[in-house]
Amino acid sequence: MVTISNKELESIEKSLSEALVKFSDGKIDSFQATQISKSAVKNIDFSNSALAHKGINWFAKKLIDRVDFSQLEVVCV
């Protein structure tokens, strides 16, 4: 079992959020990316070395491939 500190989780969430904005070509804004990354990080199996090897950018691209942009709400803050 792999133990990840809250600080490490926050860092991963932030990196994933930034990667989602970058690789979505403007289809995902910062708020949406933060919400997606918080949810996605809860589901990451940190003990899976194959996923750990792939990295944040790979994971972000895979998430973007699964987003239904027609159902994504645009939130203005």
CORJO-V512803 format. One record per residue. N is the residue number from 0. RES is the residue in one small letter. PSI is psi in whole degrees, -180 to 180 (NA if undefined). NEAR is the number of other C-alpha atoms within 12 Angstrom. D_CENTER is the distance of its C-alpha to the mean C-alpha in Angstrom with 1 decimal. Layout:
n = {N/N}
res = {RES/RES}
psi = {PSI/PSI}
near = {NEAR/NEAR}
d_center = {D_CENTER/D_CENTER}
//
This chain:
n = {0/1/2/3/4/5/6/7/8/9/10/11/12/13/14/15/16/17/18/19/20/21/22/23/24/25/26/27/28/29/30/31/32/33/34/35/36/37/38/39/40/41/42/43/44/45/46/47/48/49/50/51/52/53/54/55/56/57/58/59/60/61/62/63/64/65/66/67/68/69/70/71/72/73/74/75/76}
res = {m/v/t/i/s/n/k/e/l/e/s/i/e/k/s/l/s/e/a/l/v/k/f/s/d/g/k/i/d/s/f/q/a/t/q/i/s/k/s/a/v/k/n/i/d/f/s/n/s/a/l/a/h/k/g/i/n/w/f/a/k/k/l/i/d/r/v/d/f/s/q/l/e/v/v/c/v}
psi = {135/131/126/129/162/-38/-41/-41/-44/-39/-42/-44/-45/-46/-42/-42/-46/-40/-37/-43/-46/-49/-6/-3/43/1/-21/126/176/-42/-48/-42/-40/-43/-43/-44/-39/-42/-44/-40/-32/-23/3/132/96/-13/-7/104/-28/-42/-40/-35/-31/-41/169/-44/-41/-46/-43/-44/-40/-40/-45/-39/-25/-7/131/96/-21/-20/-4/125/142/122/125/125/NA}
near = {8/11/11/17/11/12/11/14/22/18/19/30/31/26/27/37/35/30/31/38/28/21/24/27/14/17/24/32/27/26/22/28/35/26/24/31/34/23/18/26/29/17/17/26/17/22/14/14/13/13/18/17/13/15/20/28/25/20/32/35/23/20/29/30/15/17/20/13/18/10/10/18/16/16/13/8/7}
d_center = {21.7/19.2/19.1/16.3/17.4/15.9/15.9/13.9/11.3/11.3/11.1/8.1/6.3/8.1/7.6/3.9/5.2/8.1/7.2/6.1/9.4/11.2/10.9/11.4/14.8/15.0/14.1/11.2/12.4/11.2/11.9/10.1/6.8/7.5/8.5/5.8/3.4/7.0/7.9/5.6/6.6/10.0/10.3/9.8/13.4/13.9/17.5/16.7/17.8/17.0/13.2/13.6/15.7/13.3/10.9/7.5/8.8/9.9/6.9/5.3/8.9/9.3/6.9/8.9/11.9/11.7/11.4/15.0/15.4/18.9/17.7/15.1/16.9/17.6/17.9/20.3/20.5}
//
